[in-house]
Amino acid sequence: MKMDRRRFLAATIAGASGLALADRRVLAEAAAPPNPFEPVPLGKTGLKVSRIGIGTGVRGGMRQSDLTRLGKDYSERLLRDAYDRGVRLFDMADTYGTHAFLANALKGKPREDYAIFTKIWVDKDGGLPEPERPDADVVVDRFRKELSTDYLDLVLLHCRTSAKWPEEDRRQMEILAKLKEKKIIRAHGISAHSVEALKAAAESPWCDSVHARINPYGVRMDAPPDVVVPCLKALSERGKGVVGMKLIGEGAFATHDVAKNTSVQFALRLGCVDVMVVGFEKAQEIDDFSARVTAALKAAKA
C-alpha cells in the first residue's frame, strides 16, 4: 500500500508526539518524590497495605494504651489525621482497647481502602482484665462488632514467646484457619516476642505474617539485630509477611534525628521488612516519620 506524503507526515508527527509524551511521563515519574505511604505487598498473604502503619498500643495492656489515655476525641482525631495523610494500615489489639476509636474515626470511609490488623490475647495471665479466654471465633466476632466491619485483614495471636507455640496454640490456629476459609479474616499469624517464636513462625505453614521488633540498636527487641535479622530474612524467604515494630525503640530515640534516620534506612535496606508500624501520638510525628521514609527511599533510588 502506498501512503501519500500528507498521511506520512501526520503519522510521523503523531508518533513523535506520543514518544515525547511518554518521555515526559517517565521523567516526571523519576522526578516525583517516592510515596512513603505506597501500598506494598505483605509477603504472599495477598494483602497490599501502606508502607507506614499506625500502631495504637504503646505501653498497652488491660485494654489501655497511651492512645486511650490521651482520650477518645484526641485519639479519633489522630487516627483521622493519619488516614488523611495516607496511612492505610491500622494496627490494633484486644489488649489496647482501641477498636471503637478506629470504628468512629473512619466512619464513612470505604472499608476496602484501609487494612485492619488486630491481635487476640490467648494467655491465661495478664493482658486482659477478665479471666475468661473465649475461643478465637467468639473473639473475632466481638472484634468485628467493635470495629464495625464484616471482615478483618490480619488477626494475630498476640505476644507469642514459646518455641512450641504452633503446638500450644493449635486449637486457636485451627479456628482462625476456618475463619480465613470463610473470608471473615484474610490472613493470620503471630506477634512475636522472642527469637524462638520467630524461628517457629518461619517453619509454620499456618503462619501468614509476623509482627517483629526491629531497629539497628537492639532497643526493645528480642535479641541484638545480628540475631533477629536472619530470622526476618528466613520469614521473608518463605513468603511470610513481616511487619516491623519498635522502629523508634518505643520512643527511646524519638528526639534523636540521626537515630531515627538510621533506623528507617536500616529497615528499608534489609529487604525483608514489608511495612513499618509506629505508635504515633501526634500528627506531626506522622509527618516527621514519613519525611524520613521519603528521604531514605529517594536516596536508595539515586
Residue pairs with C-beta under 8 A, 6 or more apart in sequence:
3 11
33 294
33 298
34 294
34 297
34 298
34 301
35 86
35 294
36 51
36 52
36 86
36 290
36 291
36 293
36 294
36 297
37 50
37 51
37 52
37 85
37 86
37 87
37 88
37 290
38 50
38 51
39 48
39 49
39 50
39 51
39 88
40 48
40 49
40 50
40 51
40 274
40 275
41 47
41 48
41 274
42 48
42 49
42 154
42 187
42 209
42 241
42 243
42 274
42 275
43 208
43 209
43 235
43 236
43 239
43 240
43 241
43 242
43 274
44 208
44 239
44 240
44 241
45 154
45 186
45 187
45 208
45 209
45 241
46 186
46 187
47 115
47 153
47 154
47 186
47 187
47 209
47 241
49 88
49 89
49 115
49 153
49 275
50 86
50 87
50 88
50 89
50 115
50 275
51 275
51 276
51 293
52 86
52 87
52 89
52 275
52 276
52 277
52 278
52 286
52 289
52 290
52 293
53 87
53 88
53 89
53 90
53 91
53 115
53 117
53 243
53 275
53 276
53 277
53 278
54 79
54 82
54 87
54 89
54 90
54 91
54 277
54 278
54 279
54 280
54 286
55 91
55 245
55 277
55 278
55 279
55 280
56 65
56 67
56 75
56 79
56 90
56 91
56 92
56 93
56 96
56 98
56 101
56 102
56 279
57 65
57 67
57 91
57 92
57 93
57 95
57 96
57 98
57 279
58 65
58 66
58 67
58 250
58 251
58 279
58 281
59 65
59 66
59 250
60 66
60 93
60 95
60 96
60 97
61 95
61 126
61 127
62 95
62 97
62 127
62 128
62 129
63 94
63 95
63 96
63 97
63 128
63 129
64 96
64 97
65 96
65 97
65 98
66 279
66 281
67 75
67 78
67 96
67 98
67 101
67 279
67 281
68 75
68 96
68 97
68 98
68 101
70 78
70 281
72 101
72 104
75 98
75 101
75 105
76 101
76 104
76 105
77 105
78 280
78 281
78 282
78 283
79 90
79 101
79 102
79 105
79 106
80 105
80 106
81 283
81 286
82 90
82 280
82 283
82 286
83 105
83 106
83 109
83 114
85 283
85 286
85 287
85 290
86 290
87 286
88 113
88 114
88 115
89 114
89 115
89 117
89 275
89 277
90 102
90 106
90 114
90 115
90 116
90 117
91 117
91 118
91 211
91 243
91 277
92 98
92 99
92 102
92 116
92 117
92 118
92 119
92 147
93 118
93 119
93 121
93 156
93 158
93 191
94 118
94 119
94 120
94 121
94 127
94 128
94 139
94 143
94 158
95 119
95 121
95 127
95 128
95 158
99 118
99 143
99 146
99 147
100 146
100 147
102 116
102 147
103 146
103 147
103 148
103 149
106 114
107 148
111 149
111 150
115 153
115 154
116 147
116 149
116 152
116 153
116 154
117 152
117 153
117 154
117 155
117 156
117 211
117 243
117 277
118 143
118 147
118 152
118 154
118 155
118 156
119 155
119 156
119 157
119 158
119 159
119 191
119 211
120 136
120 139
120 140
120 155
120 156
120 157
120 158
120 172
121 127
121 128
121 133
121 158
121 159
122 133
122 136
122 157
122 158
122 169
122 172
123 133
123 159
124 131
124 133
127 158
127 159
135 171
135 172
135 175
136 155
136 172
136 175
136 176
136 179
137 175
137 178
137 179
140 152
140 155
140 176
140 179
140 184
140 185
143 152
143 155
144 150
144 151
144 152
144 184
150 184
151 183
151 184
151 185
151 186
152 184
152 185
152 186
153 185
153 186
153 187
154 185
154 186
154 187
154 188
154 189
154 208
154 209
154 241
155 176
155 179
155 185
155 187
155 188
156 188
156 189
156 190
156 191
156 209
156 211
157 165
157 169
157 172
157 173
157 176
157 188
157 189
157 190
157 191
158 190
158 191
159 191
159 193
160 169
160 190
160 191
160 192
160 193
160 194
160 197
160 201
161 192
161 193
161 194
161 196
161 197
162 168
162 194
162 196
162 197
162 200
163 194
163 196
163 197
163 199
163 200
164 200
165 190
165 197
165 200
166 173
166 200
166 203
166 204
166 206
166 207
173 188
173 206
176 185
176 188
177 188
177 206
179 185
179 188
180 186
180 187
180 188
187 208
187 209
187 241
188 206
188 207
188 208
188 209
189 201
189 207
189 208
189 209
189 210
189 211
189 240
189 241
190 197
190 201
190 207
190 210
190 211
191 210
191 211
192 198
192 201
192 210
192 211
192 212
192 213
192 222
193 213
193 222
194 222
195 222
195 223
195 227
195 228
195 231
198 210
198 212
198 222
198 228
198 231
198 232
198 235
199 231
199 234
201 207
201 210
201 235
201 240
202 231
202 234
202 235
202 238
202 240
207 240
208 240
208 241
209 240
209 241
209 242
209 243
210 235
210 240
210 241
210 242
210 243
211 243
211 245
211 277
212 222
212 228
212 231
212 232
212 235
212 242
212 243
212 244
212 245
213 220
213 221
213 222
213 228
213 244
213 245
213 246
214 221
214 225
214 228
214 229
214 232
214 244
214 245
214 246
214 247
214 267
214 270
214 273
215 221
215 225
215 246
215 247
215 248
215 249
215 263
215 266
215 267
216 225
216 262
216 263
216 266
217 225
217 249
217 253
217 259
217 263
218 224
218 225
219 246
219 249
219 250
219 252
219 253
220 246
220 249
220 250
220 252
221 228
221 246
222 228
225 266
229 270
229 272
232 242
232 270
232 272
232 273
233 270
233 271
233 272
235 242
235 272
236 242
236 271
236 272
236 274
237 272
241 274
241 275
242 272
242 273
242 274
243 273
243 274
243 275
243 276
243 277
244 267
244 273
244 275
244 276
244 277
245 277
247 263
247 264
247 267
247 276
247 277
247 278
248 254
248 260
248 263
248 278
248 289
249 259
249 263
250 279
251 279
253 259
253 260
253 263
254 260
254 285
260 288
260 289
260 292
261 292
261 295
261 296
264 276
264 289
264 292
264 293
264 296
265 296
265 299
267 273
267 276
268 293
268 296
268 297
268 300
269 300
276 293
278 285
278 289
280 286
280 289
